Amino acid sequence: MKRARSFTSAVFKHAANGFKEATEETIQERQYTCAICTHLKGSQCGMCGCKVFGDGKFVKTRWPLEECPEGLWGKELSDEISDGEQI
């Protein structure tokens, strides 16, 4: 149940951000981090249950406002993040 809530929350946040994707550099860095993580279960994170590999629309590492549940990678930094945060 916790994983379903986490995924649903992430999808709503991604939709509110206009379904934007992170830069290719960010995606590669995140996926490298996930590839060597002990929580990886196939193409999914064993902590949150989200898919972290692939090029489909529901891949957490491709969404700029998402963060690793273990804190190994965070939101993609930009001049302005669309949820109103200024950096």
C-alpha positions, 0 to 999 in steps of 0.5 A: 500500500505504501508503494502505491501511495508513493507512486501515485504521489510521484505521478501527480507531481510529474503531471503537475510539472507538465510531464517534463523530463530530466536532462539526459545527463541527470537520467544517466547519473541517477540510473548509474546510482540505482544500478549499483544500489543494493535495493535494486530489484530488476528494473525497480527500486526495492524501497519505493517500488518505482521503475528506475530503468527504461525509456517509458513514461513511468520511469522515476529516474526520468522525472526531474522533481523526484528523489531517491527514497534513500537520499542517493540522488535528488531533484534536478536543479535548474534556474527555476523549478515549476512547482514554484521553488526558486534556486 
